[in-house]
Each structure stands twice: as C-alpha cells, then as structure tokens.
Amino acid sequence: MRFHNFVFELEAELSWVREHRTLSDSTAVGANLHQAQTLDKKHRKLQAELDGHLPMITKTLENGKRLIKQDHPQKAEVILEFLRFHSIGSILYCVILLKKSQ
C-alpha cells in the first residue's frame, strides 16, 4: 500500500513538473520592453510556484527514501521511480535557475 501511495504521489508531482516545464521551456525574450517585462513577471511567478511546491516534492521523495531504507519488497521499482523523477524534475529546476540568472 505504501509503495502504491508513493507511486501515486510521485506521478502527481511528475504531472505538475511536466505542466510547468512547457512554460519554462519558452525561449521568447520579447520584442519590446512591455513584452520583456511580461515575460519576466511570468518567470517570477513560475519560480514562486516552484518554491511553493518544493515542500510537496520533498515530502514525496522522503517517503520514497523511507521505503528504500526499510528494504521494501519493491525497492528496485522505487529507485527507478526516483531516477525517472530526477531526470524530469531536475531539468525544470535547472531551466528556471538559468533563466533567473539571465
């Protein structure tokens, strides 16, 4: 049951990341000052959303770590889910950080 709950929560986090990744992947810079300010505002909003959502992501990952430490029968699957999340989630976070530095 704990494994299935972990997978459900992780899938919800992955869905959130995918949804927000499309926003972060934009390479638009704006053709004028107004557009650039609007894009900057959207980026700041996305950064704030990520900062606000981070505790939920952390909680889900901590639940997975607990399953691994307790040597859960589906430990290998938990590790695979971790890797899948990190490959997708890390990209979103890196893109946001890069845009923040520009």
Sequence and secondary structure as in RCSB ss.txt:
>XXXX:A:sequence
MRFHNFVFELEAELSWVREHRTLSDSTAVGANLHQAQTLDKKHRKLQAELDGHLPMITKTLENGKRLIKQDHPQK
AEVILEFLRFHSIGSILYCVILLKKSQ
>XXXX:A:secstr
 HHHHHHHHHHHHHHHHHHHHHHHT     SSHHHHHHHHHHHHHHHHHHHHHHHHHHHHHHHHHHHHHTT TTH
HHHHHHHHHHHHHHHHHHHHHHHHHH 
